[in-house]
Amino acid sequence: MFPSCYSKPADVGGKRSSVAKLLFGVFVVYMLHTGWLLYGFLNTKPCDGGRGESCISSYLTARPRLQLSVFTCLVPDNSQLNLAVKIDPFDPRSAVERQVNVSLPEETRANGTLYAVVYVHKAGVSPLEDSREVHYAAQLTTHISPTHMQGQKDTQKGSSPRSEHPVSHWRPHLSVAMMSEDFTFNKAGLPSDVRRYMRVSQEGRQMIYLPLMLVNELSVRVRDLMEISSSTVQLPLTVSYEGISLRRFRFWVHLQDVVYSLRQFGFTEENIDEIKETLMGSNLYLLVLTALITALQLICEFLALKNDVSSWRKKKSLVGVSRKSVLWRSLSTLLIFLHLLEETSLLVLLPVGLGACVEVWKVFKVFKIQWHWKIDAFCFTVQVNKLDEDERKTVDYDTQASRYLSYLVYPLCISGAIFSLAYLRQKRFPLFLYAFGFLSMAPQLFINHKLKSVSHLQGTVLMYRVINTLISDLCSCTSFFLSGSFSSSHQLSCFRDELLFLFYLYQRRYNMEIHSRYNQPCFV
């Protein structure tokens, strides 16, 4: 009747949906861009001189007589070089390994550093006098705290406490790699990762590039480091060389960039060591498959979180929702977050912390806890609303299920804590921390059985989470059967969410059959 006074309510849900679709589209575009870059990385086109392209050929094509020399120094390009290894003649296409003892200067023994400078130059000529030499400097020492090293090894009883100040440690392996493939590059389409390591020399009208060399930092493990004391005079060093292809050279360059980025994100040396073992122990195609699986898990995690928050924001009634399950799940998520806070990087903590915040928000919503912020005070208020008959039944069933569950949980927790304190060494949270995630769903399953309905649960959220955990558990089981590398706590929690999802599907089908029987017409 009064159209000018009528205002249409804002479509908040539509705005949220459009934002989610926009974020999902950005993620898909990013993955397509990454796939395109990966395709270019795997397929580097050689130069075709017949089409008039400007080509850069390899210096190794002429088969020059070369020599590999490894020097040690305190500061690269600014201190005296001491010859440690000399390989003459040197064949770039063969593998070589030498073991030597390196004398340590006083500066290195006094918690200092030592570098190795690897030269490839003409045989019989000093590398400082060769205009076509290539060299690469790498650290032979790294500073790490003794307590950090102690976590990598089994400590003996009665060991004295050690200082937490970083101490110089020796790297006993030096892995040198050089591209031995006779590949001709196109000057216009030179890859950026190769350009960083390339030196071009002019020979008349022809351009040649000097050998592409690098030191493989991925072969260094924390468990192999040796502490340097003031009384250490010599330490062993194993120098290995391997000729590699262009594809493998670019692959190693990208992996070392990844490890450098992980350090910038706050990954610890233990985490980086595990990633190194995964990267070095797998081929290129397996790593590409791992990247695709990780992208799929990120999509499922994002969609599950988005649908979970959206459904809880619209929830007006708490019929069929187990308050104890929400509280226990929030508690277990917070404990896992605190457990990971001591040893995990910020990149891993971000999704876990976001999930913990969502679970805490659910607790505030279920128990109707509100907070008010004022300039002089910060107070909480708890709203107590009158429950209807269905919500009262839900609370009764929740209390009954929790009472039945306590008969199982209390003996297991007490016996597990006694066993853990008596026979296991625990520096952080106990191993049965992950059991909270399984036990917290038991009251919810009991309520579903009593109410003969699962309509109050978010099937889409459960489906996304099951896909995510199923992929993770299958990969973990495969890793366990191949190497036996993941912990017993993870073995116990493996396929936990999948089992709960099967219970949900069974209850959903069972309840649908019951309702269909009641709704069938009667014929006389």
N, C-alpha and C positions, 0 to 999 in steps of 0.2 A: 504494500500500500504506500509505503514511503521509500521509494528506491534510492533517493539521495542520501537517506540516513543508514542504509544497509551497507555494511562492510563485510566483505568475504574474508573468512579466516585464512591466515597464511598457511601455506602448505609446507609445514616444517619437515614432514617426512619425505616429501618429494625433493626438498633441497638437500637433505642428508643423502638420499639415494643418488642424486646427481653428483654430489661431491665424491661419494664412494666410486661411482662409475668413472669419474675423472681421474681419481688416483689409480684405479685399476688400469685405465687406458694408458696413463703415463708409465706404469710398470711394464705393460705389454710392449710399448714402444721401446723402452729401455732394453728389454730382453731381445727384441728383434735387432736393435742396434748392436748389442753385444754379439748376437749370432752372426751378423754380417761381418763384424771385425774378426771374429773367430774364423770365419770362412776365408777371409783374406790372409789371416795368419797361417792357415794350413795350406793355402794355395798361393805361393809367391810366384808370379810369372817371370820367367827369364827374359832377358833383353833380346830383341830381334834386330840385329844390325842391318839386315836386308831391307827393312822398312824405313831406314834413315833415323833410327832411334840412337840416342847418345848412350853408349854402353860403357860399363866399368867392369873390366875383367879381373880375375884373381891373380895375385902375385905368385901363388903356388903353382900356377899352370906351367910355368917355365922350369919347374923342378929345381929350384936353387938349392945349394948345399947350405944347410942351416945348422944352428947350434942352440940348445936350450940351456940357459944359465939362471940359477936361482941365487939371489943375494939376500943378505939380512942387513938391516939398518935400523937405527932408532927413529929417524924421520925420513920419509920418502922424499927424494930429490933435494935433500938438504943435510945429508950426513954421509959418513963414510960407508961404502959398500963392502961387505965381507962375503966372499964366494962360499956358498954352501953346497951346491949341486951343479955339476957340469955334465951335459949329455951331448957328446960329439962322436960320430955323426948323429943327427936327429932327423927322424922320419916323421913328418906330421900325420901320416896315415896309419901309424902303428901305436900300440899302447906300451907305455913304459912306466916302471915303478922303481924307485930308489929309496933306500932307508939310510939316513945319516944321523949323526949326533951333532947338535948345534950348541955352540958355546954361548952362554948368556953374559952380556955385559953387566957391569955393576948397576947401571941405571935401571935395567930390567929387573934385576933381583931386588931392587929397592922399590918394589911395587910400581915399576914402570912398564913401558910398552916395547914391543919389538915388531917390526914389519918384515915381510918378505916381498921382494921385487923380482918378478919373473920376466926374463928377457928372452925373446926369440930374434936372433940376428944371424948375420953371415958367419960361417964357421971360420975360426982363425982370426977374427977381427973383434976388437973390443966393442961392446954394445954402445959405449959412449961415442965411438967414432963411426958407427954405422948409421947412415941417414935413413935407412929403411928398416930400422929395428922397431919392434913393438914390445911394449912392456905393460905389466899390470901389477899394482901394489895391493897387498892384502895383509891383514893383521894376523900375526902369529900368537898374539895374546889377547885376552879379553878380561875385563874386570867384572867380577861377580862375587857376591857375598858367600862366605863359607857355609852359612846356614842354608842358603839356596842350593848349594851343591849337596849338602847333607840330606836334603829331601829327595835327591835322586838315588841315594844308596841306602842300604840297610845300616842303621847306626848300631854300634855295639853298646851293651849295657855298661854303665859307669863312665861314659864319655863325658869329658869336661865341656862346659858351655863355651861356645866360640863367638868371636866378634862378628857383628853384623856389617862391619865396614867392608866395602868392595876390595877384593884382593886379586892381584894379577894371576891369571891361569893360562896354561899353555895349551895351544891347539896342536895335537900331535899329527894331524893330517892336513895336507895341502893338495887339493885336487885341481889340476889345471886342465882346461879343455880349450880346444881351438877348432874352428870350422875348417875341415880339410876338404870339403866338397868344392869342385871347380864350377862355381856358379857365377854367371854373368848378370849383373844388376843393371836395371834401367835407371839412368840418372834422374829422370823425371819422377819415377815411381819408387824411389828408395824408401824402404820402411823406416819409420822413426826410431824403432828400437835397435835397428842395425846401424843407423847413422851415428848413434852415440859411441859405438866401438870402432868406427871405420876411419882409417887414414888413407887418403887418396894421393897417389904420386903420378906425375905426368911423365910419359915417355914418348916424346914427339907428339903425334896426334892421338896417341892411345892413352887412356886413363886406366890405371890399375889400382886396386885397393890392397893394402897390406893385410896380413893374416888377422882374422877376428879372434881374439883371445879373451878369456875370462877365467876367474877362479871360482869354482863351484862352492858357494857358501852353504848350500843345502847339505853338504856332507858332514858338517860340523855338528856334533851332538854334545849336549851338556854333560852327559854321563862319561864322555871320553876326555873331558878337560882335566888337566893336572895342575895342582896348585904349585905356584912358584914361591919358594922361601929364600931367605937371604943366603942360605948355605947351598943352594942349587947351582951347580956349575955348568952341567950339560943336560940336555933333554933330547929324547929321540924325535925325529921328524920323518914322516913317510910322504914322499913326493910322488904323486901319480899323475900321468898324462894320458889323455884319450882324445883321438880325433873324432869329431862329430859332424853331423850333417847340418844344413842351414835350418831345417825345421826344428831339430833338437836344440840348436843354439838359441833360436828365438824362444823356444819353449823354456829353456833354463833362465833366460833373461827375464821373461815375464814372471816366472816363479820366484825369482829373487826380488823382484819388485813387489810381489804379493807379500812376501815375508817382511820386507821393509815397511809396507803399509800396516801390517798386523802389529808390528812393534809401535808404530805411531798411534794405533788405536788402543794400546795398553795391554796387549797380550803378554803373558808371562813367558819365560823361557821354556817352562814345561809344556805349555800349550803349543808353542812354536815347534818344539821338538816332535810332538805328536803329529803336527801338520806336516813337518818335514818328512817323517817316516811314511805318511800317507802319500805325499807328492812323489817322493823318490821311489817308493815301492810300487807305483802304478804307472801304466802307460798313458799315452795322451788321450786315447779314446775313452778309457775308464774315467779319467778326470773330467772329460766333457760330459759324460753321463752323470757323474756326481754333481756337476754344476747344474744340469737340468733338473735333477731330483731336488737339489736345494731350492731352486727357483719355484718348483711345484709346491714344496713345503711352505715357502714364504707366502705364496698365494693362498694356500689353504688356511694358514694361520691368520692372515689378514682378514679373509672372509669370515672365519669363525668368530674372531673378535668383533668384527663389525656387526654381524647378525646377533651375537650375544648381547652386546650393548643396546642395539636397537630393540630387541624383544623385551629386555628388562625395563627399558624406559617406558614402553607402552603397557607394561603389566600393571593392572589395577587390582587384581585379586590374587591372593597367595594360596589359593586352593590347590592342593596336590604338591606344593613346594615344601621340601624338607628343610626346615630352618637349621637343624643340626648338620645336615650335609653341607649347606652353604657355609656355616661357621667352621666346620672341620676342613673343608677344602680351602678356605681362606687362610686358616692357620698353617696347613701343610705347604701352601704356596709361599707364604711368608718365610717359613723355616727353610725351604729350599732356596729362596732368594738370599737369605742370610748365609746359608751354607756356601753358595756360589760366590758370595761377595768377597770371600777371603782369597780365592784362587782363580777367579775367572775374569776375563777382560770386560771392558765396558760394552763391546759389541755384542757379547753374549748376554750380559746383564740387562740390556735395554728391553728386549722382548719379554724376558722373565719378570722384570720389574713392572712393565706395563700390565702384564697379566695379573700380577699381585695387586696392583692398584684397582683393577676391575673387580677382583674378588672381594677386596675390602669394601668397595662401593656397594657391592651386592649385600654385604652384611648390614651396612647402614640402611639400605632400602628395605631389607627383610624385617629388621627389628625397629624400623621407623625412627632411626636416630638422626637428629638434626643438630647442626651447630650454628651458632650466631657469633659473628665477629663484630666486636665493638672496639672503639679506640682504647678503652681502659681495661677491657676484659674479653675473655674468650670462653664461651660456655656451651655445654651440650644439653640438649633436651631430648627426651624419649617420649614419643607419642604413644598412648595406649588407646587404641580404638576397639570398639566392641566387635567381637568376631561373630560371623554368622555361623550357621549350623555346619556348612561344608568346611569352613576354615577350622572350626573347633574339632571336627573329625580328623582333619589333617594333623593338627597339633597332638591329638591323642595317639594317633598311629605313629607319629614321629617319636613321641616319648616311649611308646611301647617298643619300637624297633631299637631305639638307643639302649633301652634296658636289656634287651636280648643280646645286643652287640657287645655290651660291657662284659657279659659273661665270657666272651672270647677274647676281647681286647686286653683286659686287665691282666690275666695270666700270661698272655703272650708278651706284653710290654715288660712286665716284671722279670720274667724268665730271660727275655732277650737282653734286658739291661744288665742282669747279673752275669750272663754268659759273655757279653761284650766287655764288661769291666774285668772279668777274670781271665779271659783267654785272648782278647784282641787288644791291639794298641789303637786307641782312638784319640786323635788330637782335635777333632771337630765334632760334628753332630753324629749320632749313631747311625748304623746302616739301615735300621728299620724306619728311617725318615720317609722313604718313598712309599711305605705301606699306608700312610694316611690317605693318599690319593685313592687307593682301592677301598679302604674301609669307610671313607666318607660317603660313598655311593650306596652302601647297604641300606640305610634308612630310606633313601629315595626309592629303591626297588621295592621295599616292603610297602611303602605308601601306594605305589603304582598297583601292587597286587591287591591291596585292600579296597582301593577306589575303583578298580577294574577300568582304569583309564590311563593313557599316557599323553593326552592332549595338552597337558600343562607343561610338557617338556618341549624343547626346541630341537626337533629332529634334524634341521639343517645344520645347526651348530655341532651336534653330535657327529653327523656325517663328515663334516670338514675335519673335525679333530681326529676321527678314526682314520681317515685317509692319511693325515699327517703322521700320526703315531704308527700306523701300519707300515708306511714307507720307512720310518726311522727304525722300527723294530726289525724289519726284514734286513735292512742294511747292517744293523748291529749283529744280528744272528749270523749273517754271512761273514762278517768280520771275525766273529768268534770262532766259527767253524774253520776259517782259513788260518787265523793267527792266534785265537784265544786271547784277545787283547782287551776286552772290556770287563768291567768289574762285576762281582757277584751280585751287588745290589741292583745293577741294571738287569742282570739275568732274571732276578726275582720279579722285577717290575715289567718285564717284557710281555707284550700282548695283554697288558692289564686293561687298557681302554677298549681293545677289541672285544674282550670277553664281556665287558659291561654293555657294549653296543649290541652284542648278540642277545643279551638278556632283554634289552630294550626292544629289539625287533620281535623276540618271542612274545613279550607281553603285549606288544601292539597287535600282533596277529591273533593272539588268544582273545584279547578283548574285542577285536573286530568280529570274530566268530560268535562270541556271546551276544553282542548287540544284534548281529544279523539273525540269530535264532529268535530273539525277542520281537524283532520287527517282521518276522514272516507272518503272512495272513493265515488264518485258520479256515479250513474248508470242512463243512459237515456233510 
